Amino acid sequence: MEGTQRVKIKEGMKVNIVLKQDQQSNKLTCGIVQKILTKSPSHPHGIKVRLTSGEVGRVKEVISE
């Protein structure tokens, strides 16, 4: 599942995100959503979240609910 719709992402979900510095290489970082940062219902590049590790990036895929 891709991460462009805010309603499909909940705190505590396991997701793959792309960090700002990894946008060129599209390298994914796996983690658990701590907070959803994007306020709009959707975003074409993915919903921005903060992981429990403190890393911030845009969701590319949801691994589990």
C-alpha positions in Angstrom: 0.0 0.0 0.0 1.4 3.4 -0.9 1.5 6.3 1.6 -0.1 9.2 -0.3 -3.4 9.1 1.6 -3.4 10.4 5.2 -6.4 8.2 6.3 -4.4 5.0 5.5 -1.6 5.9 8.0 -1.9 5.6 11.7 0.5 6.1 14.6 2.1 2.8 15.5 2.1 1.4 12.0 5.3 0.0 10.4 6.2 1.9 7.3 9.0 2.5 4.8 9.9 6.2 4.4 12.3 8.2 2.2 14.4 10.6 4.3 15.1 14.1 2.8 18.8 13.3 2.2 17.8 10.0 0.5 15.3 11.5 -2.0 17.8 11.3 -4.9 18.7 7.6 -4.3 15.1 6.7 -3.2 16.7 4.7 -0.3 14.0 3.4 2.1 14.1 3.6 5.9 11.9 1.2 7.9 10.3 2.3 11.2 7.2 2.8 13.4 5.1 6.0 12.9 5.3 8.2 16.0 3.5 11.2 14.6 1.9 12.2 11.3 3.2 15.6 10.3 1.2 16.3 7.0 -2.1 18.0 7.7 -3.6 17.7 4.3 -5.6 14.5 3.4 -3.2 13.5 0.7 0.2 14.4 -0.7 1.6 13.2 -4.1 5.1 12.5 -2.7 3.8 10.7 0.4 2.6 11.7 3.8 5.3 13.2 6.0 5.8 11.4 9.3 8.2 11.2 12.3 9.3 7.7 13.3 9.9 6.5 16.8 13.6 6.8 16.0 13.2 10.5 15.4 13.7 10.3 11.7 11.4 12.4 9.5 10.4 11.5 5.9 7.7 10.7 3.5 5.8 7.4 3.5 6.4 5.3 0.4 4.7 2.1 1.6 2.8 0.8 4.6 4.2 -2.6 5.8 1.7 -3.5 8.4 -1.4 -2.0 10.1 
